[in-house]
Amino acid sequence: MEHAPRTSDIEFFSSLHGRQKRLERGLNKRDLQAAVKHGTRREGYPDPKTGKPRWMYTLGNVVYITDETSTREITSYYIDKPVVQIPHAPLTPEDLFDQERAKEALARNPDLCTSHTVIVVDHSASMGTPDVVDHENRVKGCFGMLALNFVAGQLVSKNASSTDVVSVLLMHDSVDVLFEREPMSRVLYNRFVGIHDKVRPRSHGNFMPSLLMAEQMLREDANQPGTALSLMFLSDGKPSDNATGVLRGNNMATSVAISDRVSLMAATFRDRLSVDTLGFANPGQNFSVLQSMAKAAHRGGAKGQFSRPELSSAGLASAIASAVSSLTDTKSHLSSTLMGAAPGARGARRGLSPIRELQKESADCEGVEGWKVYVRGVTRLEYSPEFSHGIERSRWQPRRLVSPYADGIAIRRVPFEEGAEKIVYKMREFDSRRNELIGEPFVAKFSKRQQGHSNQEATHFDETADKAARALAEASKLANLFNAAVQEEVSSIYGIYDDPNGFVDQRAWGIKFLRCSMYKFTDDSAGGNMDGRLNKRILAEKWLDPSAYVKWNGNNGYVFHGRGHASVHQPSAGTAADGATSYARADRLMAGGTQVSIGGGGTGAFAAGGGGGGNAVDYGDWAEEYLRGGGGWAGGGSGGGSGSGGGRRSRKRGREEVFVGFAPRPTDYLQAFSHFSFVRSGHKRLVCDLQGVECPGLPDNPFCAGVYELTDPVIHSNSQIARQQMFGRTDLGKKGMHKFFRTHVCNDVCRLLNLPGSRSPEAEVAEKAANANANANAGAREWGGRGAKFRRMHNP
């Protein structure tokens, strides 16, 4: 079997002229060898003296001219191309002092650390290949985009702070520690830029020494259960351990040893750890070891993800953003997990309590002391979307305060959570006549951009509030449609009208999204004059029980299966599928039929990714009752009788038609809702990041076992108008939809609603044939529909 020659083994005899040109242009022999091995070859102009042919090799932005044997260099030159400039950030003495102070604080109290990311960058000679579209070479592209996207991007979006630390390892024959546990800051950004400017790839790339060093660094956080851990591994090919390392001469042993090391690391840290491997080279490169590392992490109980970005800034930025999203999700998951731990488990770390944990405060916090009261200019508004020519225009309508005796609001002086763009407080309405807090507590979200009082900052908050409220409104519409469809199907299956108490275990669960309000008020303590610059705004919503708060799925494929069970971040053999199969399955689900009958409302014509209508999605005339929020058991109305909207079919069911095989878990309704939202919106929306509390039992509704009260949804949007992030920064578009379907496993509720892809292709063909036979007999039409439903339930 022939093997491709190693770059270092290519014998190349350079001419005096060619060597001189390489030196003048900053090129080295390795660049030339890499071009012969990896570059594009075409016939060049012949030798003007002898007429002998010459070859032209192009790799990245460099062209090399050789003789006809490709062993003698003639000349070389650059092709002009735009290169991304990575500027240094201006630093002050205070910046340097703050950096050292943060390092000292973390060294004294490691429990303050919220995340530790170890980044391993391949420094082998092949990383100097100049084939990146807008960077000098591969390694410079890696460090440049790490500076811009991993450090600067997170600092700008407030996703990281000085309690998040980073270590960087340079991988070659051995391993170099460039820095260890450096806090996220402008100082760290400049360190990345400095490495980008000076790095010169060389020698081989041995994986094992770098993995051992990374594991040693991560083990220092073994006793900090609230610290999220991340390993990023950037390389352009297979390891060189089999050529120069301890496993010399054995490719299989090298791959197995590396995978076992990652699997052991994952088994140690479990869901605290995310492993992201990035293959940064041309498409023909073998990335099997990097892929096996991601799979090994998943097998060990951690999150594992392999990416192969295109050789450009955009490709690297996307891959790094995915790794950052995974780390952010881990931090969020650990925060919610610690809510059930001992009081102060997380609050002692940062001086802040996690979101929705403030109810653990002592009773004396309910007095006015510790609260900041506002009574001037207090107004409550509710979001009421209006449509004009198919385009949604936000409208905030004034409403009375929730408590009838309230004339002000009180906000806790100390926040209990900080997000990417907001600070979160506990809030109550206030009665100034009695000088007391009244009514139920709220979660109040204050924009970080409102530190001043300019009109620009107020406009930014209004835009952010519009996106948040629009996402809630859109999610509520789809939830009401989902509730209506499920209620009809469940009631028709079980004959629940005859004996509601006979089917307690099979009663359905509803989904309800919280409504948010905007409070405007005047902050007299901020200084300034009375020209309106002191008006502030907050978003407020119902307070949910922190001890019951759970995140059931995420915007990057995360699925929570219950405490004590492994949560899904990437597909596995036991859930969706593995490797390429999972991508194919996701493609099949996303491309599911565009003509779907849901909830007995007739057939809805859905154009996947359809265009006209701008932002609005047409959910069909039959659903108008639910779009107004009045239908279904979770929509605020009684639902009445069947809870159906216009155009619903009246069905009579007897006990003989009960489908005993239908036994979904309560959480199946949540995962099915995300799938339903994609189908029902015509492939334009997918609602995920479902988080909130479970509220069992609705005494006034015999069809419902309980309701999931949800907040802060993420909506991935798909529109032909190419409008990015229609629903905020977490809207990942088609990419986010694909991530959901990679880990989604259709359940009984998906099959109940006949969602595309919820059954095997064979079962769908069988149902079509059965329906055709049943419809041929007009008298058996009703039974044909029920028979199809029975087959759907028992042929997943």
N, C-alpha and C positions, 0 to 999 in steps of 0.2 A: 504494500500500500504506500502510495506516495504521500508525503506530508509537505505542507507549505514551508519553505525555508524560514528560519528565524531572521528577524531583521538584522540582528548582530552578526549573522553568518554570511550575509551577502558580501561577496568579495567585489569591491568596487575600486577601480583604479582611476583616480581623477586626474584630468589634465591640469597643467599649471594654470592655464587661463580659468578653467572652471573652479579650481580651488580658490583662486584669488577673488572671483566674483562672489563665491559663497561667503568668504570672510568679509568682504565689503558690505554685503547685504544682511549680515547677521545670521546667516544660515549655517548649519553644521552638517557633518557627514551623515548623522542619523536621519536628518530631514530628507536628505537625498535618497538614502536607502529605503526609508518608509515610502517615498513617492514611487520608487520602482516596484515595491511590494504591494502597495495599496492603491496607488493612484490610477488615473485614467490614461491609457496610452493611445496615441494616434500618430499617424505618420507626419513627420515634420518636413521642413524644406531640406533638400539634399545638400551635401557638402559642396560649396561653390567651387572648390578647387578640384576635387576628385569626382564629384557627382554621386558619391556613395550615399545611400539613404541614411536618414537620422530619425530618431524617435523623440516624441514630445510627451512627457509625463506631467499631468496636472493633478495636484493634490491641494485642496483648499484654495488659497490665493497665490500659490507658488507654482511656477512652471520650470521644469528641468528639461534640457536638451541633451540627449546622449547619442552615441554612435549606433550603428546598426546592431551591435551585439548587446547593447544596454549595459555595457561594463566600462565605458569610458565617458566621462562627463565633458560636455562641450561648454555649456553656460547655464545660468539660472537667473530668474527674475521674478518679481512680485507682480501679481495682477491687482490693480487698485480695487479696494472694497471698503465699505464703511465698517468701522470697528467701534464697538461699544466703548465709550469712555467711562471709566470708573473714578470719579473724583474723590479726593479726601475730604472728610468733614472737618470744619473748623472746630478746634477744641480750646477750651479755657482752662486755667489752673483748677477751677472748681470742678470741671468734668473729670479731671484726673484724680482729684481728691475724693469725689463721690465714688469713683470706681474702686479705689483702694478701700474706702470705708465699707462699701458693699461686700467686697471680698472678705474683709475682716469679720463683718457681721455673720456671713455665711459660715466662715471657719469656726466661729465661736458657737453658733447654733445651726448645725446642718439641717435641722427640721424646718428652717425657714425656706429652704430651697423648694420651689414648685416644679421645676423640671431640670433635667440634665441631658443634654444632647451630645453624643460623641460622633464626630464626623471624621470618616476615614476617606482620604483622597488619594487615588492612585498617582504615584509620582514616577512611574516607569517611563522609559524613553518614548514609548509609543504615544504617551499623553502629550508629547510635543508636536504631534501631527497637526499641520495647519489646515484642517479640513472643516473647521467651524465657520459658519456663514459670516458671523459678525464678531469673531474674536480671533486673536493671533493664533491660538492653538487650543487644544482640548483642556489642558489643565488651567490655563488662564480663563477660559470660559467658565469652568467649574467655580474657581475662587471668585471671579467677578460676579457671577449670579448668586453665589452664596452671600456675598456682601450686600447686593442690591435686594434680593428677594427674601433670603432667610433672616438677615439681621435688620436691614433698613425697613423692609416690608412689615415685619412684625412690630417694630418700634413705632412706625407711623400709624398702624392700625390698632395699637395698644394691646396687641395679643401677647406681648412679652414685656417683662420688666426686669429690674436688677435681681429679682429672685429666681430668674431663669438663667442657667449657666451652660456654657458650651466648652467642649474640649475638641481639639483638632489634631489628628494624626496624619503624618505623611508616610505613605506606603511605598517602599522600594525593596532593596534586598533585605533590609531589616525594617525598622519603624522609627520615625522621629516624632517626638511629642512637641508640636509647635507651641501650644499653650494648653493649660488645664484649668477647668472650672472658672472660666472667665465670664463675669456677668454680662448680660445683654445690655449694650449701651453704644453710644457713638464711639467710644474708645475701642470697643470690640469691632465695630464696623471698620475703623481705620486699620486695625490689625489684619483683617481680611484683605483690604485694599493693598496694604503693604506686601502681603504674600503674593497677591496677584501681580504686582509690579516686578517682583524679584525672582519668582519661581522659575527653575530651569530643570525640566524632567531629565531623568537619567536611569540607567541600569534596568533592573527587573522589577516585577511587582509580586511580592510574596504575601499572600493573604493571611496565613496563619499567625505570624508575629503580630500583625495589626489587630487581629481578632482577639488574641490573648491579652494584649494591652488594653483594648476597648473593654473587654470583660472585667479586667482588674479595676478599671476606672469606675464602671457601673456598679461593681460590688461595694464600693464605698457608700452607696446609697441604699444598701440592703435593709438597713434598720430604719429607713424613713418611708413608711408605707404611703405617705401622701405625695411623694415625689414621682412625677411621670418621667419615664426613661425612654430615650430614643437613640437608635443607632442608624446613621446614614452612611452608606457605603457606595462611593462613586468610583467606578473603574471603566476601562474601555475594552475589557476582554477577560480571558481565562487567567487563573493564577499561574505564577511561575514557580510555585513551590516544588512541582515535580521536576523542574530543571535544575534548580539551585538550592532548594530548601531541604529540610529534613526528610521529606517524602520523595526525594529525587528518583526519577525514573518510573513512577507509578501514578498515572493520571487518575485511575479509579480510586486509589487509596487517598489521593489528594482531595478529590471531590467529596468522598464519604467523610473524611476527617473534618473538613470545613463545615459540612452540613451538621455533623454530630455536635460540633462545638457550638454552632448557633442554636441547635435544638436544646442543648443543655442550658445555655444562657436563657433561652425563652422559658424553659421549665422552672428556672430559678425565680424569674420576675413575673411570669404569667402576664396578666392583662395590664400590668404597669408598663410593659415594654412594647415599643413599636420598632420594627426593623424595616427600613426602606433601602432597597438596593437599586442603583441607577446604572444602567449600561449605556455609556456615552461613546458611541463609535458608529461606524457605518453599518447598515442593516445586515451585511453578510457576516458580521462578527459573531462568534459563539459565546452566548451568555448563559450557557446551561448551569454554570456554577452559581452565578448570581441569582438565577431563578430558583435553584435548589435551596439557596440560603433563605429566600423569602418563604418558601414552602416549609422549610424546617422550623422557622420561627412560628409559623401557624400551627404546626403539629405540636410544638412545645407549649402552646397555650398563649402565645403573644400574638400581636398583629404583624403580619408579614405582607410586604407589597413590593413587586418588582416593576420598574418603569424603564422604558427604552426611548428616551426623548430624542427628537430630531436634533441634528447638529446645528443648533442655533440658540440664541438667547430665549426666544419664545418657547422652544422645546424644554430647555432647562428650567425656565421659570415655572412652567406648568408642572413638571415633575417635583420641583422643590415645594411648590404650593400644596401639592397632594401630601407630601411628607409633613408639612406644617399642619395641615388640616388633621392628619392622623394624630399628631402630638397634641393639638388643641383638644381633640375629642377625648384623648386619654386623660388630660388634665380635668376636663369636665366630668368624666366618668368617676375619677378618683374623688373629686369634690362631692359629687352626689353620694358616693359610697360612704364617705366619712360623715355624712349627715346622720347616719344611723350609729356612729361610734360614740364614744364617751363625749360629754359636753366639752367644748373647747378644743377638740382634737384638731380641728382645722383653724379655729379662731386663734389659738395660741401661736400658730405659725406665722400669720401675717398681721395679726392685730385686727383682722377683719373676719367676720363670720361668713360662711358661704351663703349662696343665694337661698332664700326662704328658710334660713335657720334661726332667724332672730326671735322666733317664738320661744326659744329656750332662755330668753332673758328673764330675770327675776320679776316678780310682780310689781316692784316699786318703779319699774320702767313705764308703767301705765299712767303715772302722774305726769304733770306738765314738765317737771324737771327732766332734762335730757332731751327735750324736744324743742325745735325752733318753730314758733307759731307765726302764721301769716294770715292777716284778716283784711288787708287792703287789696282791692282789685281781684279778689278770688272769683274765678269763673270756671265752670266745668263744661266741656264740649264733648260730643260724641261724633265719631266718624260716620258720615252718611254719603256713600259714593253716588255720584251722578254721572250719567252717560250722555255724551253729545257726539253724534255721528260715529258711534261705536267706540269712542275714546273715553276712558274713565277720567273724570276730573274730581279731585278730592274736595270734599266739603266737610267742614267741622261745624256742627250745629250746636248752639248753646242749650244747655240743660240745667235743671236745678241740681243742687248738691244732693248726694244720695240720702243723707240724714236730714229729715225735715227741719230740725232745729239748728243745723250747722250754718255758720257764716264765715268759716275760715278753715284752714288746714294746718296740721302740725306734722313736721317731718323730723325724724330722728337726726340728731346732730352728727352721729357717726354712721357712715355707710356700712353695709354688710357684704357688698360684692362690687367688683369692678369688671366690666366687660370690655369688648373691643372699642366701643364708642360711647359707653354710658357708665354711670355710677348708679348703684341701686340702693334705695333707702326703704325703710318701713315708714308708712304714712297713715295717719288717721284724720278724719274730719274733726272740726273743733267748734265748740260752742263758746263764744267769747262772753256771753252774758253769765254763764255759769262757770266759766273758766275751767272747762273740762273737755277731755277727749271723748268723742261719742262715735257710735257706729262701729262697723266691722273694719279691721285693718286692711290696708292695701299694700301692694308692691309698687313703689314709685321709681321711675327710671329717669335720670337726669343726664342730659347730654354733656359729655366732657368738653364739647366746643362752646358751652355756655359759661365758661369761666369769666368772660367779659360780658359786655352788654351791647355789642354792635348789632346792627341790622343783619349783617352777613352771617353772624353766628345764629341769630334767630331764624334766618332763612334755612340754614343748614339743619337746624333741629326740626323745622317744619317738614323738610324733605325726608328726613329720617323717620319722623313720626308718620308721615303719609305712607311710606313703604311698609312700616311695621303694621299699621292699621289696615292697609290694603291687603297684606298677606293674611291677617286674621279674618278679614271679611271674605276673602276668596276661599280660605280654608273652611270657614263656616258654611258657605254655600255648598261646597262639595260634601261636607259632613252631613248636612241636612238631606242632600240627595242620597247619600249612602244609607243614612238611617231609614229613609222612606223605602228604598229598595230592599234592604234587609228585613224591615218589618213586614213588608208584603210577602216576601218569600217564606219567612219563618212562619207567619200566621197561616199561609196557605198549606205549608207542609204539615204542620202539626195539628191543624184543626183547633187552634188555640181559642177560637171563639166559643167552642162548646164547653171546654173545661180548662180555664187558664191555669189552675193549680195542678193539673195533671202533667205539666211539662216544665216543672220548675228548673230542671237541670239544663233544658234546651232553650230557655228563653234567651233572647239576644241581648247584646250589649250595645249601647249607643255611644256616640262620640259627640262631644260638645267643646267648642273652643271659647275661651273666655273673651268677653268684650272689653275693650280698653277705652279709657277716657283720657282727654287732655285737660289738665288743670293749668290755668294761667293765673299768675299772681304777681304782686309787686314786692320786691325785696327792699325794704326801707334801710336795711343795715349795709347795703352795698355802696352807699354814697352816690353822689351825682345829683342832677337836678330832676325836675318833674316832667321832662319832655318825653317820657315813655321808654327811655332806654333801660329802665330798671325792671321792665316786665320780664318774667321768666316763665318757662313752660316745663311741665313734666308729663310723662305718660304714666297712668296708673291703671292697675287691674286688680282683680280679686286675689286675696292672700290664700295660698294653698298650703295644706299641712306639710311641713318639711319632712316629717318622719315617714310620710307615705309617697314622697316625690320620687318619680322614676322616669328615666329616659329610655323609651322602648325601641326607638331606632334613630339613626343619625343621618346626616346629609352626605355621608361618604360610604354607605353600605353597612354601617354598624347595626347590629340587631341584638337586643337584650333578651335573653331567654330566662331570666329569673335569677335571683340570688342563689349562689351555689352551683350555677350552671355556666358553662363556657359561653361567652357572647361571641357572635359571629362578626368578624371584620373583613374576612376574605372567604371565598367559597372553599368548601372542603368536600371530601367524598361523602361525608355524612349529611351534607345539607344540599347545596345546589349542585355544583360540579367542580372539577378542578381544572386549572390551567386554561387551555384554549377552549375546552368544552364549556366552561362558565361564560366565556365571552360569547360563544355561539348561542348559548341559552338566553343570555341577556338580549342579544340581537333578535332572537325569535320572539321574546316577550314584548320588546319594544316595537316590533313590526307586526304585532298581532292584528287580527282583523279590524278593519275600520267600520264595519257595519255590525253593531252590537245592540242587542235587546237587553236592557237592564231594568229591573224593577217593574216589569209589566207596563212600562210607559211607551210601548211601541219601539220601533227601530229608530235609533238615532244615527244620522249620517255624520260620521266623523272624518274629517280630512286630516290625516296625521301631519302635524306641523303646519296646519293650514294657515292661510294668510289673512284674508280680509277681515277687517274689524279691529285692527290695531291691538290694543291691550285686552279688549273684552273677549270673553269666551261665551258663545251661545250654548246654553245648557238645555234649550228646548222649551217650548211653550208649556208642556205638561208639568214642568217643575216650578212654575212661577210662585206657587204657594210656599214652596220650600226656600226659594231664593229670597223671599221676604222674611225668612226666619220663623215662620209660623207653623211649619209642618214637622212631623216626626217627633219622637219622644224627647229628643235633646235640643229641639229648636226653640223652646220657650213656650210653645203652644200645647194644648192638650192632646193633639193628634187625633182625638176622637176615633170612633169606629175603626176603620182599617188604617187610618193615618195616610191615606193615599191622596195623590194629587189628581189633576184632571187627566182623563184618558185612561184611568186604571181599569183593569178588568175585574169583574166580580166573579169570585170562584167559590165553589162549595167543596169543602173537604170533609171526608169522613175518616174515622180512626183507621180504617184499613189502608190508608195512604200514608201513614206516618213513616218517615224514613229513619229507622232506628240506627242507621249507619252514620247519621249526621251528629257528630259530637265534638264541635270545635272547642278549643280552650278560649277563655275570655280574651287573651292577648291576640288571638288569631284575627279578631275584628280590627285591631289596630293595623296589623301588617296588610290585611286585605284592603283596608281603607286607602293606604298609600297606592296600592295597585289600582284600585277603583278610580282614584283621582286622576291617574294618568289616562285611563280608558275613557272615563266620562267627560273629560275635558277635550277629547279629540287629540290626545298626545301633546297637548300644549302646556299642561301643568302636571307636576307630581308633588304632592304634599308629603313631607317626611320630617325628620327631627321631632318625632312625636314624644312629648314629655308633659308630665302632669301627675294627677292623682286618680286613683280608682275610687268611685263612689257607688258602692253596692246598693241595690234596692231602690225601686221607685214605687211606693205603695199605691199610687193612683194610676199606674199603668201596668196591666197584666202581661204585656208583651215583653217587658224590659227587665232584665236581671240587674241592670245598673248602667252607669254612664261613666265614661272616661272624660274628665275635665282636663283639657289640654291648653297649653300656652306656648308662645314663642315658636310657631311652626316655621319651617323652611319650605319655600316653594321653588322648585326648579322649573324654569319657564323655557318654552321653545316657541319662538315667533319668527316669521319670515321677515319682519322688519329689522332683524338683527340687533335688537336693543339689548345690550348687555346688562345683566344683573337687575332685571326689572323689579325684583322683590328684595333688593339689598345685596350686601356683600356675600351672603351665604348662598345666593342663587347661582348654582354651578351649571345651569342649562342642561344640554344633552349629556354632558359628561356626568353630571350628578344623577340624572335618570339612569344612565348605564350602570353606575356604581350600585344603585338600589337594586336593579334587577340581577346583578351578578350574585347577590347574596339572598335575594328573596326566594322563598320556597312557598309555592302556592298551597293553601290549606282548604279546609272544608268551606270556609266563607267565600273564598275566591271561586270555588266550584259552585257554590250556592248561587252566586251572582253571574255565573257563566262568563267569567272574565277570560279574555283570550290568553291562551298559554297555560291555563290552570289545569288542563288535562293533557294527556299524551296525544300526539297526532293521530294514533290509531283510534283512540276513544272518540275524537272529534269526527273522524270519518264514519265510525259506526253510528254516531248520533245523527249525522246528516242522512245516512241511509235509512235509519229508523224513522226519522221525521218525514222523509219522502214517502215511505210506505204508509205512515199514519195519516198524513194529509190527503192521501188518495181516497181515504174513506171519510167523508164529511161527518158522518155520525160519530167517528172515533177521534175526531180532532182534539177534543178536550183531553181524552186519555192519552193521545199521542204526546201532548206536551208534558203530561205528568210522567209518562214513561221515559221521555228524554231526560227529565230532571233526575229520575231515579238512577239512570245509567250514569249521569254526570257525577252523582254523589259516590257511586261505587266503582267508577273507572277513572281514577285520578291520573 
